[in-house]
Amino acid sequence: MLTGLRVVEFEGLGPAPFAAMMLAEMGAEVVVIHRPGPGSPVAGDRNLLDRGKRSIVLDLKDAADIAVARALVARSDALVEGYRPGVMER
């Protein structure tokens, strides 16, 4: 149904991870950007809401990782994030 649609999800709380999981289940290619540190996928903690998604760990306080995130978003059709207003602008 959504085959060929590219979605970037910024790891967060609330309905965003669930919405992105549903998009992945409908065939979209979803890449979730995780924060480094405890709870990241590289630490072994897998979230059930990440099923069907590809993952990348980026430190969004690092200029090089910010550039990678921007490149991912530029190549995507949609962005899913659940941050409070103003966070993404930073």
MOPAC internal coordinates of N, CA, C and O (Angstrom, degrees):
PM7 1SCF
backbone

  N    0.0000 0     0.00 0     0.00 0    0    0    0
  C    1.4437 1     0.00 0     0.00 0    1    0    0
  C    1.5346 1   111.05 1     0.00 0    2    1    0
  O    1.2310 1   120.04 1   133.24 1    3    2    1
  N    1.3275 1   117.52 1   -46.76 1    3    2    1
  C    1.4704 1   121.66 1  -179.76 1    5    3    2
  C    1.5251 1   112.25 1  -110.24 1    6    5    3
  O    1.2310 1   120.31 1  -161.12 1    7    6    5
  N    1.3093 1   117.01 1    18.88 1    7    6    5
  C    1.4567 1   121.26 1  -179.63 1    9    7    6
  C    1.5244 1   110.12 1   -56.10 1   10    9    7
  O    1.2310 1   121.02 1   -47.39 1   11   10    9
  N    1.3240 1   115.66 1   132.61 1   11   10    9
  C    1.4605 1   121.04 1  -179.17 1   13   11   10
  C    1.5147 1   113.85 1    95.59 1   14   13   11
  O    1.2310 1   119.88 1   167.62 1   15   14   13
  N    1.3309 1   117.84 1   -12.38 1   15   14   13
  C    1.4625 1   121.65 1   177.82 1   17   15   14
  C    1.5219 1   108.90 1   -83.31 1   18   17   15
  O    1.2310 1   120.14 1   -49.90 1   19   18   17
  N    1.3190 1   117.33 1   130.10 1   19   18   17
  C    1.4677 1   122.06 1   178.04 1   21   19   18
  C    1.5211 1   109.14 1  -107.09 1   22   21   19
  O    1.2310 1   121.02 1   -48.53 1   23   22   21
  N    1.3282 1   115.66 1   131.47 1   23   22   21
  C    1.4590 1   122.28 1  -177.08 1   25   23   22
  C    1.5216 1   108.69 1  -130.04 1   26   25   23
  O    1.2310 1   120.61 1   -43.28 1   27   26   25
  N    1.3298 1   116.43 1   136.72 1   27   26   25
  C    1.4608 1   121.92 1   171.80 1   29   27   26
  C    1.5198 1   107.45 1  -110.71 1   30   29   27
  O    1.2310 1   120.80 1   -49.28 1   31   30   29
  N    1.3319 1   116.07 1   130.72 1   31   30   29
  C    1.4607 1   121.70 1   176.92 1   33   31   30
  C    1.5217 1   108.35 1  -117.20 1   34   33   31
  O    1.2310 1   120.67 1   -49.60 1   35   34   33
  N    1.3161 1   116.32 1   130.40 1   35   34   33
  C    1.4547 1   120.99 1   172.00 1   37   35   34
  C    1.5194 1   107.17 1   -91.75 1   38   37   35
  O    1.2310 1   121.13 1   -56.51 1   39   38   37
  N    1.3404 1   115.44 1   123.49 1   39   38   37
  C    1.4558 1   121.96 1  -177.34 1   41   39   38
  C    1.5231 1   110.49 1   -50.42 1   42   41   39
  O    1.2310 1   121.00 1   -46.26 1   43   42   41
  N    1.2975 1   115.70 1   133.74 1   43   42   41
  C    1.4550 1   120.03 1   178.79 1   45   43   42
  C    1.5162 1   110.67 1  -168.95 1   46   45   43
  O    1.2310 1   121.46 1    16.03 1   47   46   45
  N    1.3148 1   114.81 1  -163.97 1   47   46   45
  C    1.4574 1   121.96 1  -179.03 1   49   47   46
  C    1.5162 1   109.60 1  -113.53 1   50   49   47
  O    1.2310 1   121.32 1    -2.56 1   51   50   49
  N    1.3167 1   115.08 1   177.44 1   51   50   49
  C    1.4498 1   119.70 1   176.59 1   53   51   50
  C    1.5182 1   112.01 1    83.32 1   54   53   51
  O    1.2310 1   120.87 1    26.38 1   55   54   53
  N    1.3214 1   115.94 1  -153.62 1   55   54   53
  C    1.4624 1   120.02 1  -174.04 1   57   55   54
  C    1.5266 1   114.92 1   -77.84 1   58   57   55
  O    1.2310 1   119.24 1   167.08 1   59   58   57
  N    1.3310 1   119.05 1   -12.92 1   59   58   57
  C    1.4703 1   121.15 1  -175.47 1   61   59   58
  C    1.5353 1   112.80 1   -59.21 1   62   61   59
  O    1.2310 1   118.60 1   130.24 1   63   62   61
  N    1.3419 1   120.27 1   -49.76 1   63   62   61
  C    1.4700 1   119.12 1  -179.94 1   65   63   62
  C    1.5315 1   112.66 1   -61.95 1   66   65   63
  O    1.2310 1   120.59 1   143.66 1   67   66   65
  N    1.3282 1   116.47 1   -36.34 1   67   66   65
  C    1.4621 1   119.86 1   178.93 1   69   67   66
  C    1.5239 1   110.68 1   -68.00 1   70   69   67
  O    1.2310 1   120.61 1   136.44 1   71   70   69
  N    1.3314 1   116.44 1   -43.56 1   71   70   69
  C    1.4670 1   120.44 1   178.97 1   73   71   70
  C    1.5250 1   110.71 1   -60.83 1   74   73   71
  O    1.2310 1   120.31 1   136.29 1   75   74   73
  N    1.3269 1   117.02 1   -43.71 1   75   74   73
  C    1.4643 1   120.59 1   179.53 1   77   75   74
  C    1.5269 1   111.05 1   -66.40 1   78   77   75
  O    1.2310 1   120.09 1   144.03 1   79   78   77
  N    1.3366 1   117.43 1   -35.97 1   79   78   77
  C    1.4604 1   120.62 1   176.87 1   81   79   78
  C    1.5303 1   110.11 1   -62.98 1   82   81   79
  O    1.2310 1   120.60 1   138.56 1   83   82   81
  N    1.3258 1   116.46 1   -41.44 1   83   82   81
  C    1.4652 1   120.16 1   178.82 1   85   83   82
  C    1.5314 1   110.80 1   -64.04 1   86   85   83
  O    1.2310 1   120.34 1   140.08 1   87   86   85
  N    1.3326 1   116.96 1   -39.92 1   87   86   85
  C    1.4649 1   120.27 1   176.63 1   89   87   86
  C    1.5268 1   110.66 1   -61.56 1   90   89   87
  O    1.2310 1   120.83 1   138.09 1   91   90   89
  N    1.3475 1   116.01 1   -41.91 1   91   90   89
  C    1.4672 1   120.25 1   178.25 1   93   91   90
  C    1.5246 1   110.86 1   -63.58 1   94   93   91
  O    1.2310 1   120.30 1   139.06 1   95   94   93
  N    1.3206 1   117.03 1   -40.94 1   95   94   93
  C    1.4611 1   120.29 1   179.82 1   97   95   94
  C    1.5256 1   111.80 1   -66.10 1   98   97   95
  O    1.2310 1   120.35 1   155.61 1   99   98   97
  N    1.3341 1   116.94 1   -24.39 1   99   98   97
  C    1.4704 1   120.82 1   177.95 1  101   99   98
  C    1.5241 1   112.18 1   -90.05 1  102  101   99
  O    1.2310 1   120.39 1  -174.26 1  103  102  101
  N    1.3468 1   116.87 1     5.74 1  103  102  101
  C    1.4548 1   120.28 1   172.43 1  105  103  102
  C    1.5118 1   116.46 1   109.77 1  106  105  103
  O    1.2310 1   119.62 1   174.30 1  107  106  105
  N    1.3287 1   118.33 1    -5.70 1  107  106  105
  C    1.4640 1   120.14 1   178.72 1  109  107  106
  C    1.5246 1   110.16 1   -70.18 1  110  109  107
  O    1.2310 1   120.98 1   -30.38 1  111  110  109
  N    1.3251 1   115.72 1   149.62 1  111  110  109
  C    1.4634 1   121.49 1   172.95 1  113  111  110
  C    1.5229 1   106.51 1   -87.74 1  114  113  111
  O    1.2310 1   120.28 1   -69.53 1  115  114  113
  N    1.3279 1   117.06 1   110.47 1  115  114  113
  C    1.4603 1   122.19 1  -176.47 1  117  115  114
  C    1.5221 1   109.13 1  -111.08 1  118  117  115
  O    1.2310 1   120.94 1   -51.57 1  119  118  117
  N    1.3275 1   115.80 1   128.43 1  119  118  117
  C    1.4600 1   122.36 1   174.48 1  121  119  118
  C    1.5168 1   106.88 1  -114.43 1  122  121  119
  O    1.2310 1   120.56 1   -59.47 1  123  122  121
  N    1.3233 1   116.54 1   120.53 1  123  122  121
  C    1.4625 1   120.77 1   178.78 1  125  123  122
  C    1.5233 1   108.56 1   -99.92 1  126  125  123
  O    1.2310 1   121.15 1   -48.38 1  127  126  125
  N    1.3283 1   115.40 1   131.62 1  127  126  125
  C    1.4625 1   121.84 1   178.45 1  129  127  126
  C    1.5203 1   107.80 1   -96.72 1  130  129  127
  O    1.2310 1   121.02 1   -66.41 1  131  130  129
  N    1.3341 1   115.66 1   113.59 1  131  130  129
  C    1.4634 1   121.98 1   179.38 1  133  131  130
  C    1.5187 1   110.15 1   -96.75 1  134  133  131
  O    1.2310 1   121.39 1   -27.64 1  135  134  133
  N    1.3276 1   114.95 1   152.36 1  135  134  133
  C    1.4653 1   121.26 1   172.68 1  137  135  134
  C    1.5265 1   108.41 1   -81.71 1  138  137  135
  O    1.2310 1   120.07 1   -32.57 1  139  138  137
  N    1.3393 1   117.46 1   147.43 1  139  138  137
  C    1.4676 1   119.11 1   176.01 1  141  139  138
  C    1.5258 1   110.41 1   -72.28 1  142  141  139
  O    1.2310 1   121.23 1   -20.23 1  143  142  141
  N    1.3166 1   115.24 1   159.77 1  143  142  141
  C    1.4545 1   119.77 1   175.54 1  145  143  142
  C    1.5151 1   112.08 1   111.55 1  146  145  143
  O    1.2310 1   120.54 1    10.65 1  147  146  145
  N    1.3343 1   116.57 1  -169.35 1  147  146  145
  C    1.4657 1   121.02 1  -178.31 1  149  147  146
  C    1.5247 1   110.63 1   -56.62 1  150  149  147
  O    1.2310 1   121.39 1   -44.08 1  151  150  149
  N    1.3196 1   114.95 1   135.92 1  151  150  149
  C    1.4512 1   120.08 1   179.40 1  153  151  150
  C    1.5168 1   113.71 1    91.86 1  154  153  151
  O    1.2310 1   119.99 1   171.06 1  155  154  153
  N    1.3270 1   117.63 1    -8.94 1  155  154  153
  C    1.4612 1   119.51 1   177.98 1  157  155  154
  C    1.5242 1   108.71 1   -74.92 1  158  157  155
  O    1.2310 1   120.02 1   -22.56 1  159  158  157
  N    1.3441 1   117.57 1   157.44 1  159  158  157
  C    1.4629 1   119.37 1  -178.66 1  161  159  158
  C    1.5198 1   113.56 1   -58.58 1  162  161  159
  O    1.2310 1   120.05 1   151.28 1  163  162  161
  N    1.3330 1   117.51 1   -28.72 1  163  162  161
  C    1.4602 1   118.71 1   179.63 1  165  163  162
  C    1.5164 1   111.25 1   -72.57 1  166  165  163
  O    1.2310 1   119.99 1   164.03 1  167  166  165
  N    1.3299 1   117.63 1   -15.97 1  167  166  165
  C    1.4597 1   121.15 1   176.79 1  169  167  166
  C    1.5264 1   111.05 1   -85.44 1  170  169  167
  O    1.2310 1   120.38 1   178.94 1  171  170  169
  N    1.3421 1   116.87 1    -1.06 1  171  170  169
  C    1.4548 1   120.47 1   176.95 1  173  171  170
  C    1.5116 1   114.62 1    94.61 1  174  173  171
  O    1.2310 1   119.41 1   178.80 1  175  174  173
  N    1.3100 1   118.74 1    -1.20 1  175  174  173
  C    1.4602 1   121.94 1  -179.25 1  177  175  174
  C    1.5261 1   108.90 1   -92.31 1  178  177  175
  O    1.2310 1   120.10 1   -74.89 1  179  178  177
  N    1.3132 1   117.41 1   105.11 1  179  178  177
  C    1.4651 1   121.14 1  -179.71 1  181  179  178
  C    1.5216 1   109.73 1   -99.69 1  182  181  179
  O    1.2310 1   120.98 1   -49.92 1  183  182  181
  N    1.2774 1   115.74 1   130.08 1  183  182  181
  C    1.4429 1   122.52 1   179.95 1  185  183  182
  C    1.5276 1   108.49 1   -92.15 1  186  185  183
  O    1.2310 1   119.88 1   -45.75 1  187  186  185
  N    1.3109 1   117.84 1   134.25 1  187  186  185
  C    1.4638 1   121.09 1   179.23 1  189  187  186
  C    1.5190 1   112.04 1   -61.33 1  190  189  187
  O    1.2310 1   120.33 1   152.34 1  191  190  189
  N    1.3266 1   116.98 1   -27.66 1  191  190  189
  C    1.4579 1   120.03 1  -179.82 1  193  191  190
  C    1.5250 1   112.32 1   -74.37 1  194  193  191
  O    1.2310 1   119.88 1   174.90 1  195  194  193
  N    1.3254 1   117.84 1    -5.10 1  195  194  193
  C    1.4679 1   121.40 1   178.59 1  197  195  194
  C    1.5243 1   112.35 1   -91.27 1  198  197  195
  O    1.2310 1   119.94 1  -177.22 1  199  198  197
  N    1.3179 1   117.73 1     2.78 1  199  198  197
  C    1.4670 1   118.96 1  -177.97 1  201  199  198
  C    1.5290 1   110.36 1   -63.88 1  202  201  199
  O    1.2310 1   121.68 1   -42.39 1  203  202  201
  N    1.3015 1   114.40 1   137.61 1  203  202  201
  C    1.4537 1   120.88 1  -179.85 1  205  203  202
  C    1.5178 1   114.27 1    81.14 1  206  205  203
  O    1.2310 1   120.38 1  -177.54 1  207  206  205
  N    1.3380 1   116.87 1     2.46 1  207  206  205
  C    1.4649 1   121.15 1  -177.70 1  209  207  206
  C    1.5219 1   109.78 1  -110.09 1  210  209  207
  O    1.2310 1   121.22 1   -25.15 1  211  210  209
  N    1.3121 1   115.27 1   154.85 1  211  210  209
  C    1.4636 1   121.10 1   168.98 1  213  211  210
  C    1.5219 1   106.51 1   -94.89 1  214  213  211
  O    1.2310 1   120.22 1   -28.90 1  215  214  213
  N    1.3122 1   117.18 1   151.10 1  215  214  213
  C    1.4659 1   121.37 1  -175.98 1  217  215  214
  C    1.5149 1   111.61 1  -124.50 1  218  217  215
  O    1.2310 1   121.75 1   -31.44 1  219  218  217
  N    1.3194 1   114.25 1   148.56 1  219  218  217
  C    1.4556 1   121.71 1   172.30 1  221  219  218
  C    1.5255 1   106.53 1  -143.10 1  222  221  219
  O    1.2310 1   120.52 1   -38.20 1  223  222  221
  N    1.3201 1   116.62 1   141.80 1  223  222  221
  C    1.4640 1   121.91 1   177.71 1  225  223  222
  C    1.5179 1   107.74 1  -103.60 1  226  225  223
  O    1.2310 1   120.66 1   -59.79 1  227  226  225
  N    1.3388 1   116.34 1   120.21 1  227  226  225
  C    1.4631 1   122.12 1   179.19 1  229  227  226
  C    1.5176 1   109.77 1  -132.15 1  230  229  227
  O    1.2310 1   120.77 1   -40.87 1  231  230  229
  N    1.3153 1   116.14 1   139.13 1  231  230  229
  C    1.4627 1   122.75 1   174.26 1  233  231  230
  C    1.5240 1   107.04 1   -92.41 1  234  233  231
  O    1.2310 1   120.44 1   -75.16 1  235  234  233
  N    1.3160 1   116.76 1   104.84 1  235  234  233
  C    1.4617 1   120.87 1  -175.02 1  237  235  234
  C    1.5232 1   113.33 1   -77.32 1  238  237  235
  O    1.2310 1   120.64 1  -168.13 1  239  238  237
  N    1.3281 1   116.38 1    11.87 1  239  238  237
  C    1.4667 1   120.87 1   170.37 1  241  239  238
  C    1.5255 1   110.37 1  -105.06 1  242  241  239
  O    1.2310 1   120.66 1   179.83 1  243  242  241
  N    1.3286 1   116.35 1    -0.17 1  243  242  241
  C    1.4586 1   123.31 1   179.62 1  245  243  242
  C    1.5310 1   108.78 1  -103.80 1  246  245  243
  O    1.2310 1   120.28 1   -51.36 1  247  246  245
  N    1.3248 1   117.06 1   128.64 1  247  246  245
  C    1.4696 1   121.67 1  -175.34 1  249  247  246
  C    1.5271 1   112.48 1   -58.29 1  250  249  247
  O    1.2310 1   119.93 1   139.00 1  251  250  249
  N    1.3226 1   117.74 1   -41.00 1  251  250  249
  C    1.4661 1   120.34 1  -179.64 1  253  251  250
  C    1.5271 1   111.23 1   -65.86 1  254  253  251
  O    1.2310 1   120.47 1   138.59 1  255  254  253
  N    1.3308 1   116.71 1   -41.41 1  255  254  253
  C    1.4637 1   120.18 1   179.14 1  257  255  254
  C    1.5261 1   111.37 1   -69.62 1  258  257  255
  O    1.2310 1   120.16 1   146.07 1  259  258  257
  N    1.3248 1   117.30 1   -33.93 1  259  258  257
  C    1.4689 1   120.42 1   175.20 1  261  259  258
  C    1.5235 1   109.61 1   -61.95 1  262  261  259
  O    1.2310 1   120.30 1   138.87 1  263  262  261
  N    1.3240 1   117.04 1   -41.13 1  263  262  261
  C    1.4683 1   120.93 1   178.45 1  265  263  262
  C    1.5291 1   111.01 1   -62.36 1  266  265  263
  O    1.2310 1   120.20 1   140.09 1  267  266  265
  N    1.3301 1   117.22 1   -39.91 1  267  266  265
  C    1.4649 1   121.00 1   177.77 1  269  267  266
  C    1.5269 1   110.01 1   -64.05 1  270  269  267
  O    1.2310 1   120.29 1   135.31 1  271  270  269
  N    1.3353 1   117.04 1   -44.69 1  271  270  269
  C    1.4647 1   121.03 1   179.50 1  273  271  270
  C    1.5252 1   110.83 1   -61.51 1  274  273  271
  O    1.2310 1   120.31 1   136.61 1  275  274  273
  N    1.3214 1   117.02 1   -43.39 1  275  274  273
  C    1.4709 1   120.19 1   179.17 1  277  275  274
  C    1.5250 1   111.26 1   -63.60 1  278  277  275
  O    1.2310 1   120.27 1   141.85 1  279  278  277
  N    1.3255 1   117.08 1   -38.15 1  279  278  277
  C    1.4656 1   120.24 1   178.05 1  281  279  278
  C    1.5275 1   110.88 1   -65.34 1  282  281  279
  O    1.2310 1   120.41 1   139.20 1  283  282  281
  N    1.3293 1   116.83 1   -40.80 1  283  282  281
  C    1.4652 1   120.17 1   177.06 1  285  283  282
  C    1.5223 1   111.14 1   -61.24 1  286  285  283
  O    1.2310 1   120.78 1   135.08 1  287  286  285
  N    1.3280 1   116.11 1   -44.92 1  287  286  285
  C    1.4669 1   120.60 1  -179.85 1  289  287  286
  C    1.5265 1   110.47 1   -64.45 1  290  289  287
  O    1.2310 1   120.18 1   139.60 1  291  290  289
  N    1.3253 1   117.25 1   -40.40 1  291  290  289
  C    1.4696 1   120.95 1  -179.05 1  293  291  290
  C    1.5265 1   111.74 1   -62.55 1  294  293  291
  O    1.2310 1   119.90 1   148.85 1  295  294  293
  N    1.3313 1   117.80 1   -31.15 1  295  294  293
  C    1.4670 1   122.01 1  -179.48 1  297  295  294
  C    1.5220 1   112.83 1   -88.79 1  298  297  295
  O    1.2310 1   120.10 1  -179.91 1  299  298  297
  N    1.3316 1   117.40 1     0.09 1  299  298  297
  C    1.4610 1   121.26 1  -173.83 1  301  299  298
  C    1.5227 1   111.94 1  -103.52 1  302  301  299
  O    1.2310 1   121.78 1   -18.96 1  303  302  301
  N    1.3261 1   114.19 1   161.04 1  303  302  301
  C    1.4584 1   121.27 1   178.08 1  305  303  302
  C    1.5198 1   112.14 1   -91.96 1  306  305  303
  O    1.2310 1   120.35 1   156.96 1  307  306  305
  N    1.3383 1   116.94 1   -23.04 1  307  306  305
  C    1.4646 1   120.52 1  -176.19 1  309  307  306
  C    1.5211 1   110.15 1  -148.82 1  310  309  307
  O    1.2310 1   121.56 1   -24.39 1  311  310  309
  N    1.3121 1   114.62 1   155.61 1  311  310  309
  C    1.4643 1   123.13 1   177.80 1  313  311  310
  C    1.5201 1   107.62 1  -127.71 1  314  313  311
  O    1.2310 1   120.60 1   -48.53 1  315  314  313
  N    1.3345 1   116.46 1   131.47 1  315  314  313
  C    1.4566 1   122.07 1   177.90 1  317  315  314
  C    1.5194 1   107.40 1  -121.19 1  318  317  315
  O    1.2310 1   120.66 1   -55.02 1  319  318  317
  N    1.3248 1   116.34 1   124.98 1  319  318  317
  C    1.4656 1   121.07 1   176.94 1  321  319  318
  C    1.5170 1   108.45 1  -148.94 1  322  321  319
  O    1.2310 1   120.85 1   -29.59 1  323  322  321
  N    1.3119 1   115.97 1   150.41 1  323  322  321
  C    1.4542 1   120.92 1  -177.32 1  325  323  322
  C    1.5120 1   113.39 1  -121.89 1  326  325  323
  O    1.2310 1   120.54 1  -153.51 1  327  326  325
  N    1.3188 1   116.58 1    26.49 1  327  326  325
  C    1.4618 1   120.37 1  -178.30 1  329  327  326
  C    1.5253 1   111.08 1   -77.48 1  330  329  327
  O    1.2310 1   120.81 1   -18.25 1  331  330  329
  N    1.3165 1   116.06 1   161.75 1  331  330  329
  C    1.4660 1   119.95 1   175.15 1  333  331  330
  C    1.5296 1   108.67 1   -69.23 1  334  333  331
  O    1.2310 1   120.00 1   -20.04 1  335  334  333
  N    1.3287 1   117.61 1   159.96 1  335  334  333
  C    1.4683 1   120.58 1  -177.81 1  337  335  334
  C    1.5282 1   112.14 1   -55.29 1  338  337  335
  O    1.2310 1   120.98 1   -44.65 1  339  338  337
  N    1.3267 1   115.73 1   135.35 1  339  338  337
  C    1.4527 1   121.96 1   176.38 1  341  339  338
  C    1.5139 1   115.50 1    97.48 1  342  341  339
  O    1.2310 1   119.70 1   161.52 1  343  342  341
  N    1.3227 1   118.17 1   -18.48 1  343  342  341
  C    1.4684 1   120.49 1  -176.04 1  345  343  342
  C    1.5278 1   111.22 1   -67.03 1  346  345  343
  O    1.2310 1   119.63 1   135.60 1  347  346  345
  N    1.3098 1   118.31 1   -44.40 1  347  346  345
  C    1.4685 1   120.73 1  -177.74 1  349  347  346
  C    1.5255 1   112.15 1   -65.95 1  350  349  347
  O    1.2310 1   119.80 1   152.45 1  351  350  349
  N    1.3107 1   117.99 1   -27.55 1  351  350  349
  C    1.4609 1   120.18 1   179.04 1  353  351  350
  C    1.5255 1   111.77 1   -67.18 1  354  353  351
  O    1.2310 1   120.41 1   153.55 1  355  354  353
  N    1.3260 1   116.81 1   -26.45 1  355  354  353
  C    1.4634 1   119.79 1   178.93 1  357  355  354
  C    1.4804 1   108.05 1   -72.88 1  358  357  355
  O    1.2310 1   120.10 1   180.00 1  359  358  357

